[in-house]
Structures are given as C-alpha cells and as structure tokens.
C-alpha cells in the first residue's frame, strides 16, 4: 500500500489486490485503514520515482513505435499507425506488449483504437480490447463520464443534471452543453469519436530516418555492437542517398532484454553518410562510454536513427583519385575527438572586434565555428581576417590567462608607472625593463544603465631580470582620496 | 670488379629512391679501407673505440678487397643513426643529401649542429625548465611552425594540451600569434584534453593526418605515461605522415625519448627597439630565445641566442650573447674535422669548451646516442 499526503492527512494513493480484498479503498485515510487492519504495510509515495519509471517504460516502448507520449501519471500513448504489420497485426502486437510488460513484472492494461480518446477509455474500462474504426460510439456509450477525460468538476455538474453515462451526453443537444459546460467537454467527445483529430505529442522528436535490427540472440560485446552499427549504417546510406542528405546527428539506441534503453548520440560537423565514418564515430563514443554502458543480459534490439539531416553536397573527385580533402579529414578528426571527449574538446578561435583582450578572441567549439574557406587551388594567400588598423599594432601576448591573476606590487617608481618588482604565484620578479602604459578602458556601450563604470586598465609590457616578458595591468588609478583603496595589479599574459 | 661496381651503384640509386618515397634517409656508411676514397682520416680512426675499429678492419684484412661491397651498410631512418656514424660520414654531405627532410632554421650554426636542421617528419621535443618559461617555449615552437608554414601555406595547426597546462601557463592567444608569427586565427585549432592520456590520444590521432601543417602537444611536468613507448608511438606516426610533431614539455625532466631532437628553450633578454635614430633605450624589442641542444643526431652541443623577426618570419642569431661552444671550423660550415678527436661516443672531455651546460642539465649526453 502506498500513501501520499493530501490536505494534511495521509491517504491511500495506491494499493494492491490483497489490500483491496480487505475492503480498503483509494483516498481512505491511513489512520482509518490502520484502525481496520493494523498489519498493513504502508510506503510513502515517491512521485519523482514513479515518473522516472514511466519514462523508462516510455523509452522501452520506443521499440514498437517512435511516437510514444506520456499520459498523466500512469499512462502511455503509443501511436502505432503503420507499425502493427511489423509485429504481425494489431492483436499480435498488443499481446506481445502485454506479455513483455507482464514478464517485466508490470500489471498493464491496453486498449487499441483509431482515436486516442477511445483507446484511453478502452484501456481503462475494458482492458485488452481492440476497437475497430467506427465502433467508438458503441464502446463509449455505456461507459461512465470519467471515460471522457474531463475535469472532475465538469463531471460532477453533469451528473447533477442526470447525465451519468457518455451515451447520455452524446444524445443530449450540443449547443446547451457547450454553453453550460464549456467547449472542452464537446472537444473531448469529438476527439474520442474521431470527428476531430487529436495529436499525441511524442516525448522525443521523431527521427527522420531510422534502421533497426531485432536480434534473436542478445549481444553483449562492444565489438558486436560496432559491427551491427556498420551494418545499419550501410542500410541507412541508401536512404540518405535517395533523399540527397547526410546525417548531422545520429543516435544509437540499445534496447536491453530487461527493458532498459541506452541512447548514445553523436554529432558531426558536416553531413555524413559514409558507413565507415559513422562506425568510427560510434567506436570513439562507445570506447568513451564503455564503463557506463551496462550490457546486462545483452541487447536484443539495436536501432540507428538519424536525428537531424542536412543537404549533402557531392564533391567531384579528380581522375587520379587522390584528392585530399583536408577539411573533411579535419572535420572527421574533430568529430571523433568530440565523440570521445565531449563538445568542448576541439576549439576554434574566432576574432571579435573588441578592445578588451579577453573578449577580442572567443574560442568556440569546432562544430559551431564558421567554416574556414578552403584555400584556392592556386594556394593563394589567405585574405587577412582583420585589416591593419594602425601602422604599429599594439603588441599582444602569445598566451593569455583565462582569468587575470592578481599579483602583489609593493611599490612603483612613480604612482602611475610600472612596478619595480612584483610577486606572482609566490615568487618575486624584478622588473628590468617596462613598456607602457597602454590604457584600455571598459566598453561603456556594453554596460547596463545605472551600472558603475568598470575601472580602466593600464597595461605594461614587462621584462624581468631573467629575460621573460609578461603583460601586467593596473586596474584603476591611484586616487588622492584617503579612503580610496589602492589600485590592484594583475598578470594577464605572457609574451614570447 | 667493374661490373660489381656498376651493380652496386644501381642498387644504391634504387635504395635512395625507395628511401625518398618512404621519406626516410639512406645513410651509406663506408667501411674504412686503405686507399679507398672517403676513408676515415687517421686521427678519426684513432679515436674509435678499439672494439669497433677491429670489427671493421678484420674482415677486410682476411678476405681481401672482394668483401668491400658486403661491408657497405645502408642505414635508414633518422632515429637509429648514432652519433659516430654521422661524424664519420661528414655532416656536410648529409645536409646536402637530405635537404628536403629537414626544416632549416636559417641559422647556419644551429642547422649544422642539428645535422641539417630540425627533422620535418619527426617528433621534436622542446623543453622549458620552468612553467614560467611557457611563453618562450611556445614562442619558439610557433616560430618553427611559422617556418613550416612557409611551404605549407594555409594548412591548419593543431595545438593539443591538457587542461592543467592551459590553466597554469595560459591559453594561446590568437591575436598575439597572428601578429608575431603570421598564423591566421582561422588556421588554428585547439584541443583541450581533461587528462594526459586523452591528450596523447588526440595527438596520436592528429599526428597520423596529413591535413595539419604541424601538431603541437603540450604537457606539463614529467608524467609517467609519457615514456619511451608513448614518444615512440608519436614519433612513428609523425614519420609516417611526414609532418612535424612538436612536443612542448613545460617544467619537465629530460626523460628518455624517441624524439631525435630535444631543445631546451628559455627566454633571453630582448634587444632594444630599432629606430631611425638608433636603438631606443629601455624598450623591449623582438622576442629572443636561448636555445640549448639537449639531444640531437649529431650529438654536437650548442647554445644559441636567437631572435625572431616577426616581419620577415625568420630567425636571426644574436652575436654578442652567443658563446662559441662548437669550435669554429677553419673550413666553413663543417665543424667536424676541427672538433678534435672523433669518438664513437662523445666523452665528457670533448665538451670542455666554455659555457657548456652542466651534465645535470643534460642527462641525455651521458649515454650513447641511440634511439631514445
């Protein structure tokens, strides 16, 4: 028996057959139930765990149809249109689903109908019934009003005027019903009867293409899975070719025998359809995930889906056959690294127009970076990304710290001048020569109205007594006001 | 005899061609023979350890001149060549034979000491003694990359590093690289690996590709995983792809390595800026590096102060700071005959020149110069 807290009272949320046999009911107070039967076993309800379980079941149902939606707290909608013949017809399919759930230890009721509303009612009020098209009215007519999926208040007020079954509501004139009970009632009714279309919104986006393989003998080894992936990718290739597209995101779904589903996705930086390359990407991903995938008793269904596609441009090879498409090589390399180590493993710098050094270069993941234009056939010099703005561009370091590191500056020769020595990472550096300052002010056009203006930075190029060159800056200015804090110094970069 | 000489020449021509296709270098070693052209000078032979000299001489004495062709050794590969072999063949000839296998730094003395330049299709180690030298080490590596890019214009460069080094030494700054080394931001790719093993994997995968002009792998400290096997794998891939792989070791020990060349780089005080009115006092001019040869195929030691010219993308050697470690040769670029007694393995005594780095700094000098 499971209890939940409702209105400051512990009430029965769910109970099993043996508890039902003791004449206990849902909604009854736990105190009353204990008074009747002191030996009952009560467990606190865990809505979160229930939802997770339902999602797990929804994932597993993905093997029957890609369109699986969660319905409330305890239901699943499976849109099996066009899928039943794969399992030998409607009856066979429903039997298989029920058997499989039973074997996993669930008590499940199923209904199959041509509208979601009718199927919902059939599952809840008949159990294991298949409603043929056109029979919805006959199915619904004798059922109570709760079979119409309406709010409890509407149901209560309908019952108060004597409409106690769905059939009675159907027979009543529509206009007064709509006026008195709102449009939802008639909408639900029409949807259940198939007069209006009802869309089941699937939990996961439906893949444009997927190929799958049911296995008589479950596979356990990663090598076997990889081999299956390459077979599936070969099947996928013809479909992609027919559509003139290549895959940008691929997902591999591994359905375990006992119901768990593993979903492994890889992204590609450019459209891909070559089975060998797809297999290599999944090889990296599976290697990286080796520890976290638990094969258990094996996977009995392996599906490869293309989640997103893009137009695939065919490139003309030359007659010698050794066109080295360097960009494609690099894209594949980046994809493989990404598949193994995550999205941020390959970075590309992008130059941004900004004065602030840390903003002037942005590193973005390879897949999001603008594609570099391939050099022309004549190996012409690349166009400069930024035109020279001044004759003497300011010197910039070769390495920049991601966050400037504070340094201690005991003294400067003149207040606004470079430091004489400084302490960085607990080591003392003596300044031999200094160039500067280069004053870089904060970007006022990026600052929010009312926000205090960020202090300016005075950058110095410093060479220490051993010849190493650094880029330091002083944040703010020395102020004559006694209470003003002295400006702070930071190490921002290292020169070659 | 004439027939056999012709046949031998044909064989050598073919071998050279094969080596050229493979991208390796055939090293023809002539056994010492009285009267034969190219025989070792007397003082060189006297410097050989007696075991080697005997082994080379005995068959010739026993069976006569017919054995000459059997005693010609063909060596392939750069890593396996030992120091004495290079000294005996003469570095000048080697440099001519393999001009396109080496990246010439443009500094004659450095190129000579490296036996023709930095091998292009190989792993090269560049060490910085402390993490704070990371700027200089990176700068020197990038200037080498900039030299590589002269021939392979427009090809991208991959920089692989662990998250640790990018945090400790700073992330490469694309604007600075563009200004100093002419590397376009669009040409750069960075890869930040969470762990050392991942960084090694990325570098291995990248080293086998020909799409990159160069791959830089940056590692901090002396991890146990970065051993002889790991460097050998990297070296083999770089050799096959024919692309340079630069291993930057920040604050690392001089561990055994398969890389044929190890350079130790630190920062040198920059010269003043040049103006029309002469050098500008107190200004910081072009980047300067102090380069020590820690390991090379010739085993010639050397210390160089190089200055990078960001306008011409070329090195220049600074004369006033340089310490002449390799004795100047009287005959131009070939220092070998002038370096005294030629030994199979350079002994400590032959490095007695001034300014020589101590042995603690260069453990690689202790052992014989084999691969790694």
Interface residues (C-beta under 8 A of the other chain):
Chain A: X324 X326 X327 X329 X330 X333 X334 X336 X337 X340 X341 X344 X345 X346 X347 X348 X349 X350 X351 X357 X360 X361 X363 X366 X372 X375 X379 X381 X382 X384 X385 X393 X395 X396 X397 X398 X399 X400 X401 X402 X427 X432 X433 X434 X435 X461 X463 X466 X467 X468 X469 X470 X493 X494 X495 X496
Chain B: X132 X133 X134 X135 X136 X138 X139 X140 X142 X143 X153 X154 X155 X156 X166 X167 X169 X170 X171 X172 X173 X174 X175 X176 X177 X178 X179 X180 X184 X185 X186 X187 X188 X189 X190 X191 X192 X193 X194 X198 X201 X202 X205 X206 X209 X210 X211 X212 X266 X267 X268 X269 X270 X282 X283 X284 X287 X288 X289 X290 X308
